Amino acid sequence: MLSTAETLSPETVAGYRRDGFVHVPRVLHAAEIEEFLSDALDVLAAEEKTRWGEDGATVLDFVENSQLKSEAMRRLALHPRITGVAERLAGAPLRLFKSELLRKSGGSRPTEAHFDEFALPFSGAEVGLTAWVALVDVPMERGCLTFVPGSHRLPPSERAADAWDAYGREEVRWMPRVAVPVRAGDCTFHHTRVVHAAGGNATDRTRISVATVYMDAAAVFRPTGNEHIDGLAGGGEPVAGQPLQGERFPLVGEGHSP
């Protein structure tokens, strides 16, 4: 049976709000996985990619705003089963902010522990969350995600470095960590403040996934001061405090599965 907003148990929703993340299996069926994976490979081949890594060591590369690159990637970002679960977990209406098509090739290094909020120029982060959709199987050795349960409820850090050295933060260092292997078609959902990381890809098969960020439906533009982050592709020239609305930031609807 596929997972939908309607099939989520109250315990699952409560677990997400307590821990800041949840694994939801079988959100996509086999034909959808095949379609979206095929399109993802085409987009990765055709579009400019951003490389993540330092000193010649690649962590991953990705296509920014992949929902603007193809019709299929936009449909995936607005998929009613995914958005329905997201709204059920958040407990509030949501808008689409952006998607990133992620490729972690064999031999890639681990992804550093971090949280997403610092790189998201919008308010309303109390309900902001990311849906991470696996388009291939991602066991431990292929670089599955690891989360720090409850870290989204910590007081905000005053150290900007904690965004990318999250395990170095004293409050986080001794908290348990949970690795979440996933099958193709599964999703994890995580709060924009929860600390998470990913292992390296020790296999010969590329890890392909799509991470889509959703924000409160009433969110407004909150500049981060980083020109690259604040330059919203296709979003015009918003000003601080201006609502993020319209076709570029659509409401995801009620999210009922088709």
N, C-alpha and C positions, 0 to 999 in steps of 0.2 A: 504494500500500500504506500502511495506517495504521501509525504508530509505536507500539510497545509496549516493555515492559521487555525482552522477548525479542529484539527487533530492534535494540536499541542495540548498537553495536560497542564492544569494549573501548577503542578509541581515543576514542570519544565520552565514555565514563565517565571515562577518564583526563584528558581535556581539561576536563571539568567540575571535577574535583578540583584540577587545576592552576590553572585560570583563575577558578573560582568561579561560572561561569555556562555555560549551553549553550542553543542554539536547537534545539528538537525539532519538526520539521514534521509536519503532518497527524496530530495526536493525536485530533481529533474529525472525524467524517464530516459530510457536508452536512446530513443530517436532524437530527443532534445540534446543529449550529451554529444551525440555524433554530429549534429548540425552545428552546435555552438563551438565544438572543438575544431571542426573543419574551418569555420569562419575565423576563429581565433588564429589559426596557423596562417591563413591568408593575410590577416591584418598585421601579424608579426612580421611577415615577409615584406609587406608593402610600405608600412608606416615607419616614421622616425621613432627611434627608441631611446629611452633614457637609461644609462647604465648606472648601477648602484655598486659601489665598491671603491676601495682605495689601494694605492701601491700595487696596481696591476692585478689585484685579487678581486674577481667578480663575485658579487653576492647574487645579483639577478639583473635582468634588464626588463623594461616594461614600456608599454604604450600608454601615454597619459591621455585621459579623457577618451577612452576607447568607445564610450557610448556615442561619441560624435564621429567615429571613423567608419562605422558600418551599421546598416539597419538591424542586423542580427545582434550586434553588441548592445544596441539601444533596447531591443526587445528583451535581452537577458537582464539588463539593468532594471527594466520595468516589469519583469516577469511577475505575474500576479501571485504565484505561490511564494516566491521569494519576498516580495514586498508585503504580502499579507502576513507572513511570519514576522517580518521586521516590525510592522505596526503593532502586532499583538505583543511582541516583546517590549517595545518601547512604551506601549500604552498611550500613544498619541499619534495624531496624523503626521505624516512625513512627506518630505520632498526629496527628489533625487538631487544629490550634489555632484557626484562624479563617479566614474569607474576607471580602474587601471587594469590593463591586461598584463599579467605577470608571467615571466618565463625564467625558471631557475634550472639552468642546464646542468648536466652531469659534471661533477667536480666543483660546482659552485660552493662558495663559503657560506657559513651560517649567517642568518639575518640577525643583526644586533637587537637586543631587547629595547623596546621603545613603546611609546603610546602615540596615538594619532592626533590628539586634539591640538597640539602645538602647530601642526601643519594644515589646519583647517580654518579658513578665515570666515567663520560664521559663529553667531551666538547660538544659544539654545542647546549647548552640548550636553545638558542633563539627559537628553534623549537621543543624542547623536549615536549612530552605530554603523558598523561595517559588516556587510555580508561577503564572506570569502567563499567563493564557489569553486569547487574542485572539478576540473574538466578531465583529469586523469586520476588514477588511484595515487594517493599520497601516503604511503606508509612512513614509519619513522625515518628510515634511511633515505627517503626522497625529500626530506625537508618539511615535515608537517609542522603546524603551528604549536607553540607552547604558550600557555597563559598563566598569569599569576592571579588566582582567584581572590576577588575582593579588592584588588589594587585600585579599581576605579573609585572606591569610596575613601581613599586616603586624602588628607588635605592637599590642596595644590602645592607643588614645590615652588620655591622662589628661585631655584637654580635652573637656568635654561639648559644646562648640561644634562640634567636628569632626563630630558626628553630622549636622549640617545645613549645615556649610560644608566638606564633604568635599574639594572641589577646592582649598580653601585650605590644607589640610594639606600641609606641605612634602614628605612622602614620596609623596603622591598627585599633587601638582601636575604632575610631569614624567612620570608614567606614561602609556602609550598608552591611548586610549579607543576602544571599539568600539561602533558603532551597529548595531542588529539590527532591520531591518524584518521584519515578519511578516505572513503571510496569516491570514485567519479560520480558526480551528481549529488553528493552531500554538500552541505553548507555549514560553516561555523559563522556565528554572529557574535560580534564583540563590541562593547561600549568604547567610545572614542577615548576614554581615559584609562582603560585597562592596559596593563603592561603585558606585552606579548613579544615573541621572538619566533624564529624558525631555525631548524637545523640545516646543515649543509646537505647538498644532494650528492650522496655517495653512490648513486646508481648510474647506469648508462642511458636512462630514460629521462627526458626533459619533464620537469614539473610545469604544468600549465594551469593557471587559475585566474579568476577575475575577482577583484576586490571592489565592491561598490559601496560608496558612502551615502547614507541617508541622514537628513537633518530634520529638525523640528519644522513643521509646516509654516511656522511664524518666524523662522530664523531671519536674522538681518546680517548684512556684511560687517565683519569685524576684522579690519586689516591686521596682519601679523607683523608688517614691516619688512617682510621678505618679498621683493618684487616678483620673483618667479611664482611664489605661492599665491600672491594677491592678484596676479594677472589672470583673471578668470576667462579661459578660452571660450569664446562664443557668448560670454555673459555681459558684453558691453563694458562700461566703465562705472561700476557701482561706487557709491560713496558710503563712508562709515554710517551705520545705522539704517541704511536703505534695505528694504526687504528683498530677498533673493526669490524671485518669482518668474512666471512666464514659461515659455517653451523650453528655455535652457534649464530651468529648475522646476520641473513639473511636479504637481502633486501625484503621489503614487496610487491614489484611490483607496478603496476599501480592501483591495488585495484578495478578494475571493478567488479561489482556484477555478480555472475554466472547466 
